């Protein structure tokens, strides 16, 4: 790893998940509130934020996170992660490495990344789990500052999520790369979609949610993609305006890993609000484990 700007350890102390080590330095800061979840729920909520409200050109944030055996931890944010304009073509980097212990649960549910015009940003997240660990990851990006007229106007966005089992055995390897500039028109290629998201559910503690999400996505897409014949034909002629039937949100599911222990959900949407709503609905089953439903504040 690069020089660490943050490290956080959650362990069982007196039968409760507890932060036993917390270190951060500029530009990273952790906030650990005590009243997010009811005291009867064994979970620690951690908010990650950056000074100045975003990631500045050339910043390098490197963080290590350890969730001990039997512990439950949630890592989230207070607002979208803003990546400011690149200066002299400098790229901002964020590296996150996490270890999840036996019968432990780590839930990473940030708000989306929003890259400003000309921004260059790379993030890499590496998760090391055991066969009985559980993990939830949400990783998503918006097209930019719509109020400033920016849509897919950044120069580089790269996000890598890798999950390894014991012995450094690869379980899930994924990278999304979006490049603009040099004549490339990202906005044109993205059509009218303004948000891309990925949700990963892994392990026994998410099994019931995985099944429900698969059913929900199948039903949702059946409804979204079904176009009645009256919409396809007008006066006996086919309607060639295909964009009018384009759904505002599309989603797909794929299982991965031995015996299908993991599920990845990919989402594309025309608005950020529709993705927040989707995440609220699909992850609501985590409330008994986390004390509150993910993205509840929205």
Phi, psi and omega in degrees: 000159171292175176304128186292135170253355178194147174211137181218133181236129176243126181223164175281123175229118183060033178081004182238142173295126187220141174283115182258347175210134179215115180227135174205152176216165184312133008262018186258146176213142176250140171240131183238086179289156184252354186239026177288311181252154175302150183296342180282347181263128182274091182202149173243129175258132179233130176254129178255134178214164179241143176298139181086358175079010180186185182254122185272151179310126179091352178298146173227112181251126181228121188227140176243139185225127180235125177247112185288170182308131175074002183267160176230130181221145176239129175246122184217186180228170179264343181196176179299149177275111182271132176248113187284169183305143178285136176249126181055036177062021178289143179256137174269143184232145172222124182239129182229122178239131183227143173241130183242121187281186181295131179057024179260160179228126173242129180239116181249105187229070180282167165285169187288161171276135176235111181268130177285170178305134179072000182299150175230120188216133176230131174230145178225127179238125182238125181242128178247118187235164172259172183296337180247020173279160174233148188210138173231128180229132168241127180226120185208159184221143172258168184284348178135200182273095182296324182295341177258008179079015182263124176223114182051044186259006179279168182265329182206133170221124179224126180228124180243132174233116180238136177238131181236142172271183177306149180072020178061030180280121181296133177247321181209123180231123185212138175221135171246132182231121177236122181236131174243195181073174180052038177085351179285132181249092181297318183302319180294319181290331182277357183057232182258008180281133187245354183217136172234136184220154175225135177238130177242129176238124185222137170100170187298325183287349178249004187302316182294328179287321179304313182296318181293319180296317179300318179294317182295316181294319178299316180292317181300314183288330175297320179288318184293320187268354178280121179242115180302151182300333180292339178273338183272334184231132176230118180062030177083001181247143179292141177274112184272000179278079187291331183296334181294337181263003183290126181291150181283342177215131175236146182214152177217155181234144173216137175272157178210166176086169178302131179058024177062043185285348182234158178224134174243132179243130179244136186228139169232136185213160180272345179221150176294322182299323181292329178286319175304315181296317178300314181295319177304311185292315187284333182259006182300334180293350178278350185306317179299334180271332187251349179091327175220159180282138177306140180063026182298328184292343181278000000 
